Amino acid sequence: MNPYYWLVWGLFDPNYHKTDLRPLSATGLQTQRLALVSSMNGIDSRYKLQSDTARNTALSQIASQSGLLSDADPLWLLYYKQQFGPLLNYSPVSILGGFSPQVSTKLVAEGTYSWYTGELDKLKERLNGARSADMDRGSRIMAYYRMLNEYKNLSSVWGIRTSTAQMMLDMAARQQALQNGTVIIPNWTPNSDVQIANKVLQNAKY
């Protein structure tokens, strides 16, 4: 051991060997700063993880609630889009195209066609509103379900009214034929009723 070391530090600072002033020592200032930085980095990482989780959750909720993305919903694509297709794309041709000109004219003249298209317009407007509004997916699907039932009921009423129009035209045609004497009445004999009764019994199911 160097005697001058003890001569200098023993006289001026006898506790020097007990005090480590190096910044990178176990208790040095730089070591403490590095430990603090490491601790802060860990806290930052946890905050970032929580922030990313909250962000992903928010994006998921937005995706499921935004009306802008409603057309990408799998249930809409696989089922409701096809079911509502006639409602979303109806036209005079699609509504009246399957009827004879006489039935179409009667439906238009009596206001049945105007009533039906008015109901379709209101239901279509509500459907587009449900598709574009921001709401949770469950509420949107329930709105689709209710409106699809309304659309089916409306279509049933339309079918009844169109059938009635056809029936009324047929009755009017028969009455006109009777008045004009152009109805062909088959020859009748007493045996005709017997033949009819026998045919009913033969075709009857017990």
C-alpha positions in Angstrom: 0.0 0.0 0.0 1.3 3.4 -0.9 2.2 5.3 2.3 1.6 8.7 0.6 -2.1 7.6 0.1 -2.5 7.2 3.9 -0.5 10.4 4.5 -2.7 12.5 2.3 -6.2 11.0 2.7 -5.6 9.9 6.3 -5.0 13.4 7.3 -7.4 15.3 5.1 -10.3 12.9 4.6 -10.1 9.7 6.7 -13.6 8.6 5.5 -12.8 8.7 1.8 -12.5 5.0 1.4 -16.0 4.7 2.9 -17.6 7.2 0.4 -17.9 6.1 -3.3 -18.5 9.2 -5.3 -18.3 7.6 -8.7 -21.5 8.4 -10.8 -21.7 4.8 -12.0 -21.3 3.2 -8.6 -24.1 1.2 -7.2 -25.5 4.3 -5.5 -24.1 6.9 -7.9 -26.2 9.7 -9.5 -25.9 8.3 -13.0 -26.9 4.8 -11.9 -29.9 6.3 -10.1 -30.9 8.3 -13.3 -30.6 5.2 -15.4 -32.8 3.2 -12.9 -35.4 6.1 -13.0 -35.4 6.1 -16.8 -35.9 2.4 -16.9 -38.7 2.7 -14.5 -40.4 5.5 -16.5 -40.0 3.4 -19.7 -41.9 0.6 -18.0 -44.6 2.9 -17.0 -44.8 4.4 -20.5 -45.1 0.9 -21.9 -48.0 0.0 -19.6 -49.7 3.3 -20.5 -49.2 2.6 -24.2 -50.7 -0.9 -23.8 -53.7 0.4 -22.0 -54.1 3.2 -24.6 -53.9 0.6 -27.5 -56.5 -1.6 -25.8 -58.8 1.4 -25.3 -58.2 2.4 -28.9 -58.9 -1.0 -30.3 -62.1 -1.3 -28.2 -63.3 2.1 -29.4 -62.6 1.2 -33.0 -64.5 -2.1 -32.6 -67.4 -0.3 -31.1 -67.4 2.3 -33.9 -67.3 -0.4 -36.5 -70.3 -2.2 -35.0 -72.3 1.0 -34.5 -71.5 3.2 -37.4 -74.1 3.5 -40.1 -71.4 4.0 -42.7 -70.3 0.4 -42.2 -73.7 -1.2 -41.8 -73.7 -2.6 -45.4 -70.7 -4.7 -44.5 -72.5 -6.5 -41.7 -72.4 -10.3 -42.4 -76.1 -10.8 -41.5 -77.1 -8.0 -43.8 -75.0 -9.4 -46.7 -76.2 -13.0 -46.2 -79.9 -12.5 -45.5 -81.5 -9.1 -45.1 -80.0 -7.6 -48.3 -81.8 -10.3 -50.4 -85.0 -10.1 -48.4 -85.2 -6.3 -48.8 -84.1 -6.4 -52.4 -87.6 -5.9 -53.9 -88.3 -3.1 -51.5 -85.1 -1.2 -52.2 -85.3 -1.6 -56.0 -89.0 -1.6 -56.8 -90.3 0.2 -59.9 -93.7 0.3 -61.7 -92.5 -2.5 -63.9 -91.6 -4.8 -61.0 -94.9 -4.1 -59.3 -97.3 -4.2 -62.2 -95.3 -6.2 -64.8 -96.9 -9.5 -63.8 -100.5 -8.4 -64.3 -102.6 -8.1 -67.4 -103.2 -4.6 -68.7 -106.8 -4.7 -67.5 -105.7 -5.5 -63.9 -103.0 -2.9 -63.9 -105.4 -0.3 -65.2 -107.9 -1.2 -62.5 -105.2 -1.1 -59.7 -104.1 2.4 -60.8 -107.6 3.8 -61.4 -108.9 2.7 -58.0 -105.8 4.1 -56.1 -104.6 0.7 -55.0 -101.3 1.1 -56.8 -100.8 4.6 -55.3 -101.5 3.3 -51.8 -99.1 0.4 -52.2 -96.2 2.5 -53.5 -96.8 5.1 -50.7 -96.5 2.3 -48.1 -93.4 1.1 -49.8 -91.9 4.6 -49.9 -92.4 5.0 -46.1 -91.0 1.6 -45.3 -88.0 2.1 -47.6 -87.3 5.4 -45.9 -87.3 3.8 -42.5 -85.1 1.0 -43.7 -82.5 3.4 -45.1 -82.7 5.4 -41.9 -81.9 2.2 -39.9 -79.0 1.4 -42.2 -77.4 4.9 -42.0 -78.0 5.8 -38.3 -75.4 5.1 -35.7 -76.7 2.5 -33.3 -75.5 -0.7 -31.8 -75.6 -3.8 -34.0 -78.3 -5.6 -31.9 -80.7 -2.6 -32.3 -80.1 -2.4 -36.0 -80.8 -6.1 -36.5 -84.0 -5.9 -34.5 -85.1 -2.9 -36.7 -84.4 -5.0 -39.8 -86.4 -7.9 -38.3 -89.5 -5.7 -37.5 -89.4 -4.0 -40.8 -89.1 -7.3 -42.7 -92.2 -8.5 -40.9 -94.0 -5.3 -41.9 -92.9 -5.7 -45.5 -94.2 -9.3 -45.6 -97.5 -8.2 -44.2 -97.7 -5.4 -46.7 -96.9 -7.8 -49.6 -99.7 -10.1 -48.4 -102.3 -7.3 -48.4 -101.1 -6.3 -51.9 -101.5 -9.9 -53.1 -105.1 -10.0 -51.7 -106.0 -6.7 -53.4 -104.6 -7.8 -56.7 -106.4 -11.1 -56.6 -109.6 -9.3 -55.7 -109.1 -7.0 -58.7 -108.6 -10.0 -61.0 -111.7 -11.7 -59.6 -113.8 -8.6 -60.0 -112.7 -8.3 -63.7 -113.6 -12.0 -64.3 -117.0 -11.5 -62.7 -117.6 -8.4 -64.8 -116.6 -10.3 -67.9 -119.0 -13.2 -67.1 -121.9 -10.8 -66.4 -121.2 -9.0 -69.7 -121.2 -12.3 -71.5 -124.6 -13.2 -69.9 -126.1 -9.9 -70.9 -124.8 -10.4 -74.4 -126.1 -14.0 -74.6 -122.7 -15.3 -75.5 -122.4 -17.8 -72.6 -122.4 -21.4 -73.8 -124.6 -23.5 -71.4 -123.9 -27.3 -71.8 -126.8 -29.6 -72.4 -128.3 -30.9 -69.2 -130.1 -34.1 -68.5 -131.3 -35.8 -65.3 -128.4 -38.1 -65.6 -126.0 -35.2 -65.4 -126.5 -34.8 -61.6 -126.0 -38.6 -61.1 -122.8 -38.5 -63.1 -121.5 -35.6 -61.1 -122.4 -37.3 -57.8 -120.7 -40.6 -58.9 -117.5 -38.7 -59.9 -117.4 -36.9 -56.5 -117.8 -40.3 -54.7 -115.1 -41.9 -56.8 -112.6 -39.1 -56.0 -113.5 -38.8 -52.3 -110.8 -39.8 -49.8 -111.9 -41.5 -46.6 
